[in-house]
Amino acid sequence: MSSSRSRRVGLRRWAGAAAAAACLVSAACGQLPKPFSHEGKSANPLVAPKARAGIKVPAITGMAHGAAFAEEIAAAFRRDDIAAHTGSGPNNGYTLMGRAVARPGPAPSQIRVEVLWRVLDPDGGPAGLHHQEHLVERGDWRAGARPLLRRLAGDTVARIAPGIADPKRGGPAAPRTVTVLDIAGAPGDGRVSLRRSLAFELRKLGFPVTESAEGGAKGMVVSGTVKVTRATAGNDRVDIAWTVAGPGGGVLGTVKQANRVEAGSLQRTWGVTAVFAARAAAPGIARILRRPRAKTGP
């Protein structure tokens, strides 16, 4: 069987896998076994009383001064009377994971920095998703200038701290847009092709979608993670997890997919694999996006 034909045959299975994947969305189907205990939470764990246990901030990845940035963020949390540390010791509270990406800015002296923040609950499950974009001076970013890192840390904590410190905090306002972020862990061009395919499918379902960080803070955010492992001598197992977060960063639901493709077939281009996977996942994601959400109290 040729490589292209083998891929197409495998792709047809995404539709069948999607039926099961859609049921992994909380409240989308009846009672099902849930091997992942944090899958499909409808409430934001960040507003639970156990959030008062504090937060750990490991070094931010994707930047040269990630440890210094983490120190500034922990200090900003402490200024808000939230226990925070950056050490490698035991942690009985939340964890804030950050990944930074720097791209050229509008001027030669500027850099556009995007940071994706993931909040993990004390059990290691997803508890929040936040996305930031900043235009900074290239020299300050490369040098890890403390005033810059302190300013960025203050903005980060301003977004995340309210949900940790105030257990009575209600749900955010209705979103205006859906932001689809790049897909983490995807080999080849999957990082971009999966994002574009999902954005296209969600637009077909009537959602206003933006692939830019602008406006994302006021709308929903969809992120994805891909894991490819060798299943047999001739096949790879592909696991995709789509996470939907609200304007406040709280995780609203997750859709999971699993399938097998020809070994190594995704190392360069995903082609129609991205189309089939996104098409299969979109209905389950749409159900999360359309789910009624609690209103903020007086």
N, C-alpha and C positions, 0 to 999 in steps of 0.2 A: 504494500500500500504506500502510495507516495506521501510525502510530508504534508502537502496541502490538503489531500483528501483525508488523511488521518486527522488533521486539525479540524476539518469541517464536521467529521463524524463525531468527534469529541464535543464540539460546540453545541450540537443539537441536544446534548444532555443537560446543558445549562438550564434549558426551559424546565426540565423535570426537576433539576436541583433547586430551581427557584421556587417551585411550589412548596418544597420543604423549607427553603430559606425564608420565604415570606412568613411562614408560621412561627419563625423565631422572633418576629417582631412582637413586642409585648402587646397584649390585648387584641392581636390581629387574628388569632385562631383560638381553638379550645385548649384544654389542658394537654401539654406535651411534656415529655421528659426534658429536663434542663440541666445538661451536664455542666454548663457554665453558670454558676450560681448568681452572677451579677447581670446576666443577660435579660434585657427587656424591662429594666426598672422604669417605672413611670414617674416616680418622685425623684427630686434632686437630692442625693445623699449629702450634698454640701450644706443643706439646711438642717440636718439632723444634729441632735445634741452632741453625738460623739465627735463632731467636727472640732469641738473645743480641745481635743487632744493635741492640736497643733499641726504643723506641717514641716516636711523635710524638703529641701531644695537642692538636688544634686546639680553638678556643673552643667550648664547649658551646652548642648552639642551644636556643631556647625559654626563655631566661632573660636577665635584664638584665646579670648579672655573669658571663657565660659564660667570658670570657677569664681572669678572676681564678680561677674554679673550675678551669680547665685548668692554670693555674700551680700551684695547690695539688696537683693530681693528679700533675703532672710531678715536683714536689718530693717527694711521697710515694714515687714510683717510685725516685727517686734515693736516698732513704733505705734502700731495699731493694737498693741496689747494681745497679739497672737503669738504663741510660742513657735519659734522657727529655728531651724539649724541646717547646716550643710554637710554635717559629718557623715561617716559611713557606719556609725553604730546603729543599734536597734531603733526602730521607729514604730510607735504605737498610734501615730496619727496619719494625716494625709500626706501625699507626696506630689510635688509639682515638677513635672518633666517638661523641659523646654528644648525646642529645636529651632535654630536661627538659620535663615537663608539671606544672603546679601546679594543684591543685584545692582547694576549701574543705575545711577540717578539721572535726573534731567540735566544736571550740570556735571562737568568732569570732576569737580571737587566733592560731589555728593554721592551717597549710597542709599539705596532703598532697602531697608531691613524689614523682613517679615519674620515673625516668631509665632510658632504654633505651641500653645501650652496645653498639656494634658494633666488633669487632676485625677489622681488615683485615691480611692478610699482606703481605710486602714487594712482591708483585706486584699488590696491590690486590684480591685475592680475599677472600671471607668466611672468617674464621678463628675467630670466637667471638661469642657473644651473651650478654649479661648484663642482668638487669633488677633494679632496686632500687626500694624504696618507703620513704620517710621521713616522719615527722610532725615538722614544725619550726615555730618561732615565725614568724608572719607578718612581724613587723618585721625580724627577723634576715635572712630570705630576701630581702625587698625591698631591704634595705641592703647585701646581699652581705657580711654580717659574716664576717670572716676566721676566727674560731674555728669557726663553723658550717661554712664551706666546707672548712676543714682536717679537721674530723671526717668529713664526707661523703667527702672525698677518701681518707681513711684506710680507710674501709669499701670504697670502690671498688677500691683497690689490693689490699686483702686478698683480694678475690675473684679478681682477674685476675693478679696477680704470680706466684703459685705456678706456673701453667702456663707462664709465660715463663722463669722462673728455673731450673726443675727439669725437664730433658728426660726424666727417668726417671719422671715422675709418671704414675700409671696412670689408668684410667677411673674415673669417679664411680660411686657406688652406684646400684642400680636405682631409677628414679623412682617416686613415689607418685601424681603427678598430671600432667596436661598443661595448661599455661597457654597460652591463645590471646590474643595481644596485638592491639591496634588495628592496622589495616592502613594503612601509610604510603602517601601519594601518591594515594589513591583519591578521585576527585571526588564531589560530592554526599554522600549518606549512606553511601557504600561503606566508609568507615573502620569504621563500626559494623556495618552489615548483613552485610558479608563475614565479620567476626569471629564474629558470632552464628550465621551460617549454618554456618561451619566447625565451631564448637563443637557445634552440634546434630548434624552429620553424624558427628563423631568419637564423640560419646556413643552414637549408634546402632551404631557399630562396637565398643562395649564399653569405651571409654576413660573414666576418671574425669577430667572436664574442669572447670577453673576459669577464669573470665574475670577473676579478680583476681590481683594480684601475690603475694598471700599463698600460701605453699607452693610458689611457682614455683621458688625456689632449690633445692628438693629434688626437683624433677621436670623434665619436658621442657618446652621453650618453643617455640611455633610463632609465627612472625611472617610478615607478608606485605608485599610492595611492589607497587604498581600503577603502570603507566605507560600513559597514553592519548595516542595521537598520531593526527593526521589522515591517513588512508590515501588516500582519494579524496574527491571532492566531497561524496559522500553517506554515507561510512562512516568510522568511527574504528577504529583497531587498539588492542586492549586486551591488554597483557602483564601477567601476574600471576606473581610468584615467591614461593613459600612456602619458608621456611627453618626447619628443625628443629634445635634446639640441645639438648644434654644438660644435666644439672644443673651441670656445671662450665663451661658456656658454649660448649663446642666445637661447631662445626657438624657435624651428623651426615649431612645430606643436603638436597637442594633439589628441589622440584617446580616446573616451569615450565609455564605455559599461555599460549596466544595465540589470539585470536579477533577477529572484526570485528562491530561493532554499528552501528546507525544513528548518524550524526554527531550529537553533542550529547545523545544519549538517556540518558546517565548523569550529567548535570550536576546533577540534583536527587535522584532516587530510583533505586536499582538494582532494586528489586522482585525478581522471580523470577530476574533475572540473577545476583544474589548466590547464590541457592539452587542454580542449575544449576552455577555455577562451583565452589562449595564441594563439591557432590555429586560433581563430576568429579574434583576434586583429592584428596578424602579417602582413597580407597584407596591412592594412592601415598604420601601422608603416613603412613598407617597402617603401610605396609610398613617405613618408616624407623623409626617408633616401636617396632615389634616386633622389629627386627633385634637379634640377640645382640650384646652389647658386651663388650669385654675387661674382665677382672677386674683389680682393683688388686693389684699384687704385694706380697710381704711387706716 
